[in-house]
Amino acid sequence: MSTRSCLPQDLTPFVDVFNETFRPRTYQKGTLLCDTLAFSQVLELMPPPSEANIRRLPSQIHSILAVLAKGDRQTHGVVHSSLIKRGMSFKPFDSNPRQGILAFGDSVPHDWSVGRIKEILTLFSPQGSHETLLIIEPFKSLSNEDMEHDFYRQFGYSGGRIYYDCIEASSKLISHKQIIAHVAYVPDVSDDILQSHFLAIPQDRVRVMCSILFSYLLFDRIERLILVSPFVLVDKKKANYMYKYVCDE
């Protein structure tokens, strides 16, 4: 149960070769996250970000970029219909709602948010380099008053967070490197929050399991977490085995 950063460097070059050989593309659906795919560093885009696919950006996207990119006036790029990262497929929310909601941020487990994907695109610089970006519509965070009723936060990253079921007025521009995972969407989980809301639970199983193991070292706490947060994909038998493994190490 190691995160990608814990994978020995000597093994890193073999991960993508293994995935290409033993993990057919037909298995890469939705939130599927195979053990080895979690370590893959290959980014797959459709259509590919090649010069042959560069087109003039739609006026709507160009207008958004002009605001989010601080006046950057790039008019050409590649607009993608899908992105596959670490075995997870992401698409704009309007074309596929199930694959269009994601957790994103710079630091797990503390600095992450949830939003809808509006566009996936690659922009090219005059020097020939390119960068894949996503235009995100963030969901609105809870007020300080309603935050007191978000009991799921006490379980850290694996417990998820509650958001209002509406988007912020301003979009965000993020790098593909800030993509974390899909999220499970559980509507209206608190009777004390009057506004429509939902619980967002990141579906990055590798990170979730490490969060459980290293944040809750005592098995009775792991068992309590499983009972309180049934969306975490761990049964007691596996938790007991992993706890023994961590303690033995």
N, C-alpha and C positions, 0 to 999 in steps of 0.2 A: 504494500500500500504506500508507494512512494510517489511524490510529485515529480514532475519532469525535472525540476531543478536538482532533485536528489538522485537522478539516474546517473550512473558512472559515465564519465565522458567517453571512455573507451567503447561504450555500447551505443552511444548516440547515433553514429553514422549508419548503424545496421537497422535502426527502427523503421525508417521509411522503406527500405528494401524488404523487410519482413512484411510490412503492411501491404505493399504492392503485390507480394507473392501469395499471401495467405488470407488477405481481407479483401474480397472482391468489392467493387464499387457498389454492387447491388445491396450490400449490407449497410451502406452509409445512409441511413434514413433518419430524419428528424433528430431526436435527442440521443440516438444510439451513440454510446461512447465505449468502444472496446478497450480492453486494458492497454494494448500497444498503441492504439490510435491516440490515446491521451498524450503520448510522448512525441507524436509526429510534428514536424516543423514545416511540413509542406502546406502551402496555401493554394487551394484550387478555386478558380474563378470561371464563371460562365457568363458571357464569352471571355476567352483569355485576354489579358491586358497587353495585347500586341499592337504595334503601330498600324497594322492592317485593319484593326477594329476601332480606331480612333474616329469619333464623330463629333460634330458640333453638339454641345450640351443643350438640352431643352431649356427654354428661357426660364422656367420655374426653378430648375436646379441651379442655373447660373445666378439667378437673383439671390437664392439662399446662400450660395458660396460667397457672393460679394459681401454679405453681412457676416457670416461665420468665419470666413478666412481673412477678416480685417482688410477688406478692400481688394483682395486678390481677384483679378479680372480674367482668369483663365476661362476660355470659351470652348475648349475642346478636351475630350477625354473619352473614357470607355465606361458606359453605364452597364453594370452587371445585374443579371437576374438572380444569381445565387453565389454563395461563398461557402466553401467547406473548410473548416479549421478543426484540427484534432478529431476528425471523424464526425463532427456536428455540421449540419447543413443550415445555413442562415439565408433568409430571403426577405425582401420588403414585406412589411405587414399587410399591405393592400393585396398582394398576390398570394400570400400564405400566412394567415394569422398565427398558426401554431409554430412556425419557424421564424416569425417576425418579432417576437418579444425576447429580449435578452438582458442578462446582467453584464454590466461593463464597468470598467474602472482601472485604476493604476495600482491598487494594492489590496490584495485579499488577505485576511478577511475584513479589513476595516473600511477601506475606501472603495465602495462599489455602489452602483445605482441601477435602476431598471428603466428600460424605455422600449419604444417601438422603432423598428428600422424603417426609415422612409426611403432612403436610397443607398445603394452600394456603388461606388465608382472609383476609378483609378485616374489620377491626374498626372500629366507628364510635364517635366520642366524643360526649358530650352536646352539644357545640357544633356537631355536624354534620359535622366533618371525618372523614376515614377514612384508613386505612393498610393496605396489603396486606403480609401477612407469610407466612413459610413456617416450619413446624416441621421441623427437619432432624435426622436421626439420623447423626451424624458417624462415619466409619470410623476405626478405631483407628490412631494413628500408630505408626511403628516404634520399638522400643527403641533406645537409644544404640548397643548392640552390633550390632543388625541394620542400623542406619542406615549403617554402614560399607560395607555391601554394596549400597547403593542408588546405583549408578554413574550412573543416569539424571539425578540432580540436578545433575551437573556441567554439563549442557546447559541449565540454567535452566528457565524456564517451559515452553518448547517440548519439553523432554525428558520432562516428567512427574515423578511421584513414586510410590514404592511405599507401599502401606498394607496392614495386616493385613485379611484378608477377614472382619471382624467389626465390629460397631458398638460405640461407646462406651456406657457405662451411662446417661449423661445426654444428653438431646436439647438442641438449640439453637433459639432463635427469631431469625430473621434477616429483614431487610427485603428486598423484591424488588430493591432497588438493589444488594444484595450478590451477586446472581446473576451468575456469570461465563459459564459455558457448560456443555454436556454434557461428559462425559469418555469416552474409549475405555477399555474394561475388558480388560486383558490378564493372564490368571491365571498365577500361579506362574512368574515370570520369572527367579528366582534360586535356584540349587541350595544356596546358603549360608544362605538363610533357611528354617528348618525349618517354621515355622508357615505355614498357608495364607495367601496374600497375592495381591496383584494390582498391576499397574502402571496408574496413572491418568494419561491423557494428555488435557489440555484440548483440546476441539475448536473453540475460538474461533479461527478461521483468521486473522482480522485481527490479533489480538494475537500469535498464534504467529509470523506472518510478520514483524511488526515486531520481535519478540524476536530472531528469527534475524538480521535485517538489521543491527540496531544493537548486538547483543551479539557478533556474529562478522563484523567488517567485512572480513576477508580472505577471498577466495573459496575458498582451499584449506580454510579452516576450515568454511565453509558446506558444501563438498563432503563433508568428513569427517563433519559432523553428519548429512547426508542418509544416508550409509552406515550410521552407527551407530544412528540413530533412523528406521527406514523408515516409521513411522506418520505422520511429518510430510509433509503433502501438497504436496511441491515436487519438481519434477524438475530435472535439471541445467541444461537449457536456460533454464527460467524463472529459476532462481537466478542464472545468468550474466547474464541481462538485467537483473534487479533490482539486482544488484551494480554493474553498469555505470551504472544509473540513479542509484544512491546516490552513487557516486564522482563522476559528472558534476555532481551537484547541489552 
